[in-house]
């Protein structure tokens, strides 16, 4: 959240900036703003952060039961929705799609699309890429259904074992990082 908020306040970028360098400079600056953002938070921001953290921890105590319920209520429709949802957070689809959207916006002169797609690239690389990966290596939470108990946490280490890097979700982080970029550019109800 801090990362996407810091990037939303940054200067608008263009597809040309990705090629010529300003994209990478602004991405580095945005990373610095995201890291420093909590230093300037007021009571409201800290209350929201505490609420989100508390709700997350509360839900995590019920993770095994929630997973069991979801698995026992699977069906064709929910499996189809899961496939679509998974694709929306998969960098193999999202990053090329954003690149094509940015190029399409640049080529057609649709500045809003170009800016939103480039900002989505930035948010996705830093928010989902850097920050989310750091959280994964700090937490080392076991994947549900990965052979261990659903509440197993190994804590900070540099061990790169996928079965122990489930928190926080990279798919969710990427999807919301990109969505933040588009909602910042398009003030439309459907976004």
NUPASE-47520 format. One record per residue: x, y, z of N, C-alpha, C in turn; residue in three letters. Coordinates in Angstrom, 1 decimal, padded with zeros to 4 digits. Layout:
<recs>
(rec (X, Y, Z), (X, Y, Z), (X, Y, Z), "ALA")
...
</recs>
This chain:
<recs>
(rec (000.8, -001.2, 000.0), (000.0, 000.0, 000.0), (000.9, 001.3, 000.0), "UNK")
(rec (001.9, 001.3, 000.8), (002.7, 002.4, 000.9), (003.4, 002.6, -000.5), "UNK")
(rec (003.8, 001.5, -001.1), (004.6, 001.6, -002.3), (003.7, 002.2, -003.4), "UNK")
(rec (002.4, 001.7, -003.5), (001.6, 002.2, -004.6), (001.1, 003.6, -004.3), "UNK")
(rec (001.0, 004.0, -003.1), (000.6, 005.4, -002.8), (001.8, 006.3, -003.1), "UNK")
(rec (003.0, 005.9, -002.8), (004.1, 006.8, -003.2), (004.3, 006.9, -004.7), "UNK")
(rec (004.0, 005.9, -005.4), (004.2, 006.0, -006.9), (003.0, 006.8, -007.5), "UNK")
(rec (001.9, 006.7, -006.9), (000.7, 007.4, -007.4), (001.0, 008.9, -007.4), "UNK")
(rec (001.8, 009.4, -006.4), (002.1, 010.8, -006.3), (003.3, 011.2, -007.2), "UNK")
(rec (003.9, 010.3, -007.9), (005.1, 010.6, -008.7), (004.7, 011.2, -010.0), "UNK")
(rec (005.7, 011.8, -010.7), (005.5, 012.4, -012.0), (005.0, 011.4, -013.0), "UNK")
(rec (004.1, 011.8, -013.9), (003.6, 010.9, -014.9), (004.8, 010.5, -015.9), "UNK")
(rec (004.8, 009.3, -016.3), (005.9, 008.8, -017.1), (005.3, 008.4, -018.5), "UNK")
(rec (006.2, 008.2, -019.5), (005.7, 007.8, -020.8), (006.5, 006.6, -021.2), "UNK")
(rec (006.0, 006.0, -022.3), (006.7, 004.9, -022.9), (008.1, 005.2, -023.3), "UNK")
(rec (008.3, 006.4, -023.8), (009.6, 006.9, -024.2), (010.6, 006.9, -023.0), "UNK")
(rec (010.0, 007.2, -021.8), (010.9, 007.2, -020.6), (011.4, 005.9, -020.2), "UNK")
(rec (010.6, 004.8, -020.6), (011.0, 003.5, -020.3), (012.3, 003.1, -021.1), "UNK")
(rec (012.3, 003.6, -022.3), (013.4, 003.3, -023.2), (014.6, 004.2, -022.9), "UNK")
(rec (014.4, 005.5, -022.7), (015.5, 006.4, -022.5), (016.0, 006.6, -021.1), "UNK")
(rec (015.4, 006.1, -020.1), (015.9, 006.1, -018.8), (015.1, 006.7, -017.7), "UNK")
(rec (014.3, 007.8, -017.9), (013.6, 008.4, -016.8), (012.7, 007.4, -016.0), "UNK")
(rec (012.2, 006.4, -016.7), (011.3, 005.4, -016.0), (012.1, 004.8, -014.8), "UNK")
(rec (013.4, 004.4, -015.1), (014.2, 003.7, -014.1), (014.6, 004.7, -013.0), "UNK")
(rec (014.9, 005.9, -013.3), (015.2, 006.9, -012.3), (014.0, 007.2, -011.4), "UNK")
(rec (012.8, 007.3, -012.0), (011.6, 007.6, -011.2), (011.2, 006.4, -010.4), "UNK")
(rec (011.5, 005.2, -010.9), (011.2, 004.0, -010.1), (012.1, 003.9, -008.9), "UNK")
(rec (013.3, 004.3, -009.0), (014.2, 004.3, -007.9), (013.8, 005.4, -006.9), "UNK")
(rec (013.4, 006.6, -007.4), (012.9, 007.6, -006.5), (011.6, 007.2, -005.8), "UNK")
(rec (010.7, 006.5, -006.5), (009.5, 006.0, -006.0), (009.7, 005.0, -004.9), "UNK")
(rec (010.7, 004.2, -005.1), (011.0, 003.2, -004.1), (011.5, 003.9, -002.8), "UNK")
(rec (012.3, 004.9, -002.9), (012.7, 005.7, -001.7), (011.5, 006.3, -001.0), "UNK")
(rec (010.6, 006.9, -001.8), (009.4, 007.5, -001.2), (008.5, 006.4, -000.5), "UNK")
(rec (008.4, 005.3, -001.1), (007.6, 004.2, -000.5), (008.2, 003.7, 000.9), "UNK")
(rec (009.6, 003.6, 000.9), (010.2, 003.2, 002.1), (010.1, 004.3, 003.2), "UNK")
(rec (010.1, 005.5, 002.8), (010.1, 006.6, 003.8), (008.6, 007.0, 004.2), "UNK")
(rec (007.6, 006.6, 003.4), (006.3, 007.0, 003.6), (005.8, 006.8, 005.0), "UNK")
(rec (006.0, 005.7, 005.7), (005.5, 005.6, 007.1), (006.0, 006.6, 008.1), "UNK")
(rec (007.2, 007.2, 007.8), (007.7, 008.2, 008.6), (006.8, 009.5, 008.7), "UNK")
(rec (006.0, 009.7, 007.7), (005.2, 010.9, 007.6), (003.7, 010.5, 007.9), "UNK")
(rec (003.4, 009.3, 008.2), (002.0, 008.9, 008.5), (001.5, 009.6, 009.7), "UNK")
(rec (000.2, 009.9, 009.7), (-000.5, 010.4, 010.8), (-001.3, 009.2, 011.5), "UNK")
(rec (-002.1, 009.6, 012.5), (-002.9, 008.6, 013.2), (-003.8, 007.8, 012.3), "UNK")
(rec (-004.4, 008.4, 011.4), (-005.3, 007.7, 010.5), (-004.6, 006.6, 009.7), "UNK")
(rec (-003.5, 006.9, 009.1), (-002.7, 005.9, 008.3), (-002.2, 004.8, 009.2), "UNK")
(rec (-001.7, 005.1, 010.4), (-001.3, 004.0, 011.3), (-002.5, 003.2, 011.8), "UNK")
(rec (-003.6, 003.8, 012.0), (-004.8, 003.0, 012.4), (-005.2, 002.1, 011.3), "UNK")
(rec (-005.2, 002.5, 010.0), (-005.5, 001.7, 008.9), (-004.5, 000.5, 008.8), "UNK")
(rec (-003.2, 000.8, 009.0), (-002.2, -000.2, 008.9), (-002.4, -001.2, 010.0), "UNK")
(rec (-002.7, -000.7, 011.2), (-003.0, -001.7, 012.4), (-004.2, -002.5, 012.1), "UNK")
(rec (-005.2, -001.9, 011.6), (-006.5, -002.7, 011.3), (-006.2, -003.8, 010.2), "UNK")
(rec (-005.5, -003.4, 009.2), (-005.2, -004.4, 008.1), (-004.3, -005.5, 008.7), "UNK")
(rec (-003.3, -005.1, 009.4), (-002.5, -006.1, 010.0), (-003.2, -007.0, 011.0), "UNK")
(rec (-004.1, -006.5, 011.8), (-004.9, -007.3, 012.8), (-005.8, -008.2, 012.0), "UNK")
(rec (-006.5, -007.7, 011.0), (-007.4, -008.5, 010.3), (-006.7, -009.7, 009.6), "UNK")
(rec (-005.5, -009.4, 009.0), (-004.7, -010.4, 008.3), (-004.3, -011.5, 009.3), "UNK")
(rec (-003.8, -011.0, 010.5), (-003.4, -012.0, 011.5), (-004.5, -012.8, 012.0), "UNK")
(rec (-005.7, -012.2, 012.2), (-006.9, -012.9, 012.6), (-007.3, -014.0, 011.6), "UNK")
(rec (-007.3, -013.6, 010.3), (-007.7, -014.6, 009.3), (-006.7, -015.7, 009.2), "UNK")
(rec (-005.4, -015.4, 009.4), (-004.4, -016.4, 009.3), (-004.5, -017.5, 010.4), "UNK")
(rec (-005.1, -017.2, 011.5), (-005.4, -018.2, 012.5), (-006.4, -019.2, 012.1), "UNK")
(rec (-007.2, -018.8, 011.1), (-008.3, -019.7, 010.6), (-007.9, -020.2, 009.2), "UNK")
(rec (-006.7, -020.1, 008.8), (-006.3, -020.4, 007.4), (-006.6, -021.9, 007.0), "UNK")
(rec (-006.3, -022.8, 007.9), (-006.6, -024.2, 007.6), (-008.1, -024.5, 007.4), "UNK")
(rec (-008.9, -023.9, 008.3), (-010.4, -024.1, 008.2), (-010.9, -023.4, 007.0), "UNK")
(rec (-010.4, -022.2, 006.6), (-010.9, -021.5, 005.4), (-010.5, -022.3, 004.2), "UNK")
(rec (-009.3, -022.8, 004.1), (-008.9, -023.6, 003.0), (-009.7, -024.8, 002.9), "UNK")
(rec (-009.9, -025.5, 004.0), (-010.7, -026.7, 004.0), (-012.2, -026.5, 003.4), "UNK")
(rec (-012.8, -025.4, 003.9), (-014.1, -025.1, 003.5), (-014.1, -024.8, 002.0), "UNK")
(rec (-013.2, -024.0, 001.5), (-013.1, -023.6, 000.1), (-012.9, -024.9, -000.8), "UNK")
(rec (-012.0, -025.8, -000.4), (-011.8, -027.0, -001.1), (-013.0, -027.9, -001.2), "UNK")
(rec (-013.8, -027.9, -000.1), (-015.0, -028.8, 000.0), (-016.1, -028.2, -000.8), "UNK")
(rec (-016.0, -026.9, -001.2), (-017.1, -026.2, -002.0), (-016.7, -025.9, -003.4), "UNK")
(rec (-015.6, -026.5, -003.9), (-015.2, -026.3, -005.2), (-016.2, -026.7, -006.3), "UNK")
(rec (-016.2, -026.0, -007.4), (-017.0, -026.4, -008.5), (-016.5, -025.9, -009.8), "UNK")
(rec (-017.1, -026.2, -010.9), (-016.7, -025.7, -012.2), (-016.5, -024.2, -012.3), "UNK")
(rec (-017.5, -023.5, -011.8), (-017.5, -022.0, -011.8), (-016.4, -021.4, -011.0), "UNK")
(rec (-016.3, -021.9, -009.7), (-015.2, -021.4, -008.9), (-013.8, -021.7, -009.4), "UNK")
(rec (-013.7, -022.9, -010.0), (-012.4, -023.3, -010.6), (-012.1, -022.4, -011.8), "UNK")
(rec (-013.1, -022.1, -012.6), (-012.9, -021.2, -013.7), (-012.5, -019.8, -013.2), "UNK")
(rec (-013.2, -019.3, -012.2), (-012.9, -018.0, -011.6), (-011.4, -017.9, -011.1), "UNK")
(rec (-011.0, -019.0, -010.5), (-009.6, -019.1, -010.0), (-008.6, -019.1, -011.1), "UNK")
(rec (-008.9, -019.7, -012.2), (-008.0, -019.6, -013.3), (-007.8, -018.2, -013.9), "UNK")
(rec (-009.0, -017.5, -014.0), (-008.9, -016.1, -014.4), (-008.2, -015.2, -013.4), "UNK")
(rec (-008.5, -015.4, -012.1), (-007.9, -014.6, -011.1), (-006.4, -014.8, -011.0), "UNK")
(rec (-006.0, -016.1, -011.2), (-004.6, -016.4, -011.2), (-003.9, -015.7, -012.4), "UNK")
(rec (-004.5, -015.7, -013.5), (-003.9, -015.0, -014.7), (-003.7, -013.5, -014.5), "UNK")
(rec (-004.7, -012.9, -013.8), (-004.6, -011.4, -013.5), (-003.4, -011.0, -012.6), "UNK")
(rec (-002.9, -012.0, -011.9), (-001.7, -011.7, -011.0), (-000.4, -012.4, -011.5), "UNK")
(rec (-000.5, -013.0, -012.7), (000.7, -013.7, -013.2), (001.5, -012.7, -014.0), "UNK")
(rec (002.8, -012.5, -013.6), (003.6, -011.5, -014.3), (003.9, -012.0, -015.7), "UNK")
(rec (003.9, -013.2, -016.0), (004.1, -013.7, -017.4), (003.0, -013.2, -018.3), "UNK")
(rec (001.8, -012.9, -017.8), (000.8, -012.3, -018.6), (000.7, -010.8, -018.4), "UNK")
(rec (000.8, -010.4, -017.2), (000.5, -009.0, -016.8), (001.6, -008.0, -017.4), "UNK")
(rec (002.9, -008.3, -017.3), (003.9, -007.4, -017.7), (003.9, -007.3, -019.3), "UNK")
(rec (003.8, -008.4, -020.0), (003.7, -008.2, -021.5), (002.4, -007.4, -021.9), "UNK")
(rec (001.3, -007.7, -021.1), (000.1, -006.9, -021.4), (000.2, -005.4, -021.2), "UNK")
(rec (000.9, -005.1, -020.0), (001.1, -003.7, -019.7), (002.0, -003.0, -020.8), "UNK")
(rec (003.1, -003.8, -021.2), (004.0, -003.3, -022.2), (003.2, -003.0, -023.5), "UNK")
(rec (002.3, -003.9, -023.9), (001.5, -003.7, -025.1), (000.6, -002.6, -025.0), "UNK")
(rec (000.0, -002.4, -023.8), (-001.0, -001.3, -023.5), (-000.2, 000.0, -023.6), "UNK")
(rec (001.0, 000.1, -023.0), (001.8, 001.3, -023.1), (002.1, 001.7, -024.5), "UNK")
(rec (002.6, 000.7, -025.2), (002.9, 000.9, -026.7), (001.7, 001.3, -027.4), "UNK")
(rec (000.5, 000.7, -027.2), (-000.7, 001.0, -027.9), (-001.1, 002.4, -027.5), "UNK")
(rec (-001.0, 002.8, -026.3), (-001.4, 004.2, -025.9), (-000.5, 005.2, -026.5), "UNK")
(rec (000.8, 004.9, -026.5), (001.8, 005.8, -027.2), (001.5, 005.9, -028.7), "UNK")
(rec (001.3, 004.8, -029.3), (001.1, 004.8, -030.8), (-000.2, 005.5, -031.2), "UNK")
(rec (-001.2, 005.3, -030.4), (-002.5, 005.9, -030.7), (-002.7, 007.3, -030.1), "UNK")
(rec (-001.8, 007.8, -029.3), (-001.9, 009.1, -028.7), (-002.8, 009.1, -027.5), "UNK")
(rec (-003.1, 007.9, -027.0), (-004.0, 007.8, -025.8), (-003.1, 007.9, -024.5), "UNK")
(rec (-002.9, 009.2, -024.1), (-001.9, 009.5, -023.1), (-002.3, 008.8, -021.8), "UNK")
(rec (-003.5, 008.8, -021.4), (-004.0, 008.2, -020.2), (-003.6, 006.7, -020.1), "UNK")
(rec (-003.9, 006.0, -021.2), (-003.6, 004.6, -021.3), (-002.1, 004.3, -021.2), "UNK")
(rec (-001.3, 005.1, -021.9), (000.1, 005.0, -021.8), (000.7, 005.2, -020.4), "UNK")
(rec (000.2, 006.3, -019.8), (000.7, 006.6, -018.4), (000.2, 005.6, -017.4), "UNK")
(rec (-001.0, 005.1, -017.5), (-001.5, 004.1, -016.6), (-000.7, 002.8, -016.8), "UNK")
(rec (-000.4, 002.4, -018.0), (000.3, 001.1, -018.2), (001.8, 001.2, -017.8), "UNK")
(rec (002.4, 002.4, -018.0), (003.8, 002.6, -017.6), (003.8, 002.6, -016.0), "UNK")
(rec (002.9, 003.3, -015.4), (002.8, 003.3, -014.0), (002.5, 001.9, -013.4), "UNK")
(rec (001.7, 001.1, -014.1), (001.4, -000.2, -013.7), (002.7, -001.1, -013.8), "UNK")
(rec (003.5, -000.9, -014.8), (004.8, -001.5, -014.9), (005.7, -001.2, -013.6), "UNK")
(rec (005.7, 000.1, -013.3), (006.5, 000.6, -012.2), (006.0, 000.0, -010.9), "UNK")
(rec (004.7, 000.1, -010.7), (004.1, -000.4, -009.4), (004.3, -001.9, -009.3), "UNK")
(rec (004.1, -002.6, -010.4), (004.3, -004.0, -010.4), (005.7, -004.5, -010.1), "UNK")
(rec (006.7, -003.8, -010.7), (008.1, -004.1, -010.5), (008.5, -003.9, -009.1), "UNK")
(rec (008.1, -002.7, -008.5), (008.5, -002.4, -007.2), (007.6, -002.9, -006.1), "UNK")
(rec (006.3, -002.7, -006.3), (005.4, -003.2, -005.2), (005.3, -004.7, -005.1), "UNK")
(rec (005.1, -005.3, -006.3), (004.9, -006.8, -006.2), (006.3, -007.5, -006.3), "UNK")
(rec (007.2, -006.8, -007.0), (008.5, -007.4, -007.2), (009.4, -007.3, -006.0), "UNK")
(rec (009.8, -006.1, -005.7), (010.8, -005.8, -004.6), (010.2, -006.0, -003.2), "UNK")
(rec (009.1, -005.2, -002.9), (008.6, -005.2, -001.6), (007.9, -006.5, -001.2), "UNK")
(rec (007.2, -007.1, -002.1), (006.5, -008.4, -001.8), (007.5, -009.5, -001.6), "UNK")
(rec (008.6, -009.5, -002.5), (009.6, -010.5, -002.3), (010.3, -010.4, -001.0), "UNK")
(rec (010.6, -009.1, -000.6), (011.2, -008.9, 000.7), (010.3, -009.5, 001.8), "UNK")
(rec (009.0, -009.2, 001.8), (008.1, -009.8, 002.8), (008.2, -011.3, 002.8), "UNK")
(rec (008.2, -011.9, 001.6), (008.2, -013.4, 001.5), (009.5, -013.9, 002.2), "UNK")
(rec (010.6, -013.3, 002.0), (011.9, -013.8, 002.6), (011.9, -013.5, 004.1), "UNK")
(rec (011.2, -012.5, 004.6), (011.1, -012.2, 006.0), (010.2, -013.2, 006.7), "UNK")
(rec (009.1, -013.6, 006.1), (008.1, -014.4, 006.7), (008.4, -015.9, 006.5), "UNK")
(rec (008.8, -016.3, 005.3), (008.9, -017.8, 005.0), (007.7, -018.6, 005.5), "UNK")
(rec (006.6, -018.2, 005.0), (005.3, -018.9, 005.4), (005.2, -020.1, 004.4), "UNK")
(rec (004.8, -021.3, 005.0), (004.6, -022.4, 004.1), (003.3, -022.3, 003.3), "UNK")
(rec (003.3, -022.9, 002.1), (002.2, -022.8, 001.3), (001.1, -023.8, 001.8), "UNK")
(rec (-000.2, -023.3, 001.8), (-001.2, -024.2, 002.1), (-001.2, -025.4, 001.2), "UNK")
(rec (-001.3, -026.6, 001.7), (-001.4, -027.8, 000.9), (000.0, -028.2, 000.5), "UNK")
(rec (001.1, -027.6, 001.0), (002.4, -027.9, 000.6), (003.1, -028.9, 001.4), "UNK")
(rec (002.4, -029.6, 002.2), (002.9, -030.7, 003.0), (003.1, -030.4, 004.5), "UNK")
(rec (003.2, -029.1, 004.8), (003.3, -028.7, 006.2), (002.0, -028.2, 006.7), "UNK")
(rec (002.0, -027.8, 008.0), (000.8, -027.2, 008.6), (000.6, -025.8, 008.0), "UNK")
(rec (-000.7, -025.4, 007.9), (-001.0, -024.1, 007.2), (-000.5, -022.9, 008.0), "UNK")
(rec (-000.2, -023.1, 009.3), (000.3, -022.0, 010.1), (001.8, -022.0, 010.3), "UNK")
(rec (002.5, -022.7, 009.5), (004.0, -022.8, 009.7), (004.7, -021.6, 009.1), "UNK")
(rec (005.5, -020.9, 009.9), (006.3, -019.8, 009.5), (007.7, -020.1, 009.9), "UNK")
(rec (008.7, -019.9, 009.0), (010.1, -020.2, 009.4), (010.9, -018.9, 009.7), "UNK")
(rec (010.3, -017.8, 009.5), (011.0, -016.5, 009.8), (012.0, -016.1, 008.8), "UNK")
(rec (012.7, -015.1, 009.0), (013.7, -014.5, 008.1), (014.8, -015.4, 007.7), "UNK")
(rec (015.1, -015.6, 006.4), (016.3, -016.3, 005.9), (016.3, -016.0, 004.4), "UNK")
(rec (017.4, -016.4, 003.8), (017.6, -016.2, 002.4), (017.3, -017.5, 001.6), "UNK")
(rec (016.8, -018.5, 002.3), (016.4, -019.7, 001.7), (015.3, -019.5, 000.6), "UNK")
(rec (015.6, -019.9, -000.6), (014.7, -019.7, -001.7), (014.0, -021.0, -002.1), "UNK")
(rec (013.0, -021.4, -001.2), (012.2, -022.6, -001.4), (010.7, -022.1, -001.6), "UNK")
(rec (010.2, -022.4, -002.8), (008.9, -021.9, -003.2), (007.8, -022.3, -002.2), "UNK")
(rec (008.0, -023.5, -001.7), (007.0, -024.1, -000.8), (006.9, -023.3, 000.5), "UNK")
(rec (007.9, -022.4, 000.8), (007.9, -021.6, 002.0), (007.9, -020.1, 001.7), "UNK")
(rec (007.4, -019.8, 000.6), (007.3, -018.3, 000.2), (005.9, -018.0, -000.2), "UNK")
(rec (004.9, -018.3, 000.6), (003.6, -018.1, 000.2), (003.0, -016.8, 000.7), "UNK")
(rec (003.6, -016.2, 001.7), (003.1, -014.9, 002.2), (004.1, -013.8, 001.9), "UNK")
(rec (003.7, -012.7, 001.4), (002.4, -012.4, 001.0), (002.2, -012.8, -000.5), "UNK")
(rec (001.0, -012.9, -001.0), (000.7, -013.4, -002.3), (001.3, -012.5, -003.4), "UNK")
(rec (002.2, -013.0, -004.2), (002.7, -012.2, -005.3), (001.6, -011.9, -006.4), "UNK")
(rec (000.7, -012.9, -006.6), (-000.4, -012.6, -007.6), (-001.2, -011.5, -007.1), "UNK")
(rec (-001.6, -011.5, -005.8), (-002.5, -010.4, -005.3), (-001.7, -009.1, -005.3), "UNK")
(rec (-000.5, -009.1, -004.9), (000.3, -007.9, -004.9), (000.4, -007.3, -006.3), "UNK")
(rec (000.7, -008.1, -007.3), (000.8, -007.6, -008.6), (-000.6, -007.1, -009.1), "UNK")
(rec (-001.6, -007.8, -008.9), (-002.9, -007.4, -009.4), (-003.3, -006.0, -008.8), "UNK")
(rec (-003.1, -005.9, -007.5), (-003.5, -004.6, -006.9), (-002.6, -003.5, -007.2), "UNK")
(rec (-001.3, -003.8, -007.4), (-000.4, -002.7, -007.8), (-000.7, -002.2, -009.1), "UNK")
(rec (-001.1, -003.0, -010.0), (-001.5, -002.6, -011.4), (-002.8, -001.9, -011.3), "UNK")
(rec (-003.7, -002.4, -010.6), (-005.1, -001.8, -010.4), (-004.9, -000.4, -009.9), "UNK")
(rec (-004.0, -000.2, -008.9), (-003.8, 001.2, -008.4), (-003.4, 002.2, -009.4), "UNK")
(rec (-002.5, 001.7, -010.3), (-002.0, 002.6, -011.4), (-003.2, 003.0, -012.3), "UNK")
(rec (-004.1, 002.1, -012.6), (-005.2, 002.4, -013.5), (-006.2, 003.3, -012.8), "UNK")
(rec (-006.5, 003.0, -011.5), (-007.5, 003.9, -010.8), (-006.9, 005.3, -010.6), "UNK")
(rec (-005.6, 005.4, -010.5), (-005.0, 006.8, -010.4), (-005.2, 007.6, -011.7), "UNK")
(rec (-005.3, 006.9, -012.8), (-005.4, 007.6, -014.1), (-006.8, 007.7, -014.6), "UNK")
(rec (-007.7, 006.7, -014.3), (-009.0, 006.7, -014.8), (-010.0, 006.8, -013.6), "UNK")
(rec (-010.7, 007.9, -013.5), (-011.7, 008.1, -012.5), (-013.1, 007.6, -013.0), "UNK")
(rec (-013.2, 006.3, -013.2), (-014.4, 005.8, -013.8), (-014.9, 004.7, -012.8), "UNK")
(rec (-016.2, 004.5, -012.7), (-016.8, 003.5, -011.8), (-016.3, 002.1, -012.1), "UNK")
(rec (-016.1, 001.8, -013.3), (-015.8, 000.4, -013.7), (-014.3, 000.1, -013.3), "UNK")
(rec (-013.5, 001.1, -013.1), (-012.1, 000.9, -012.7), (-012.1, 000.7, -011.2), "UNK")
</recs>
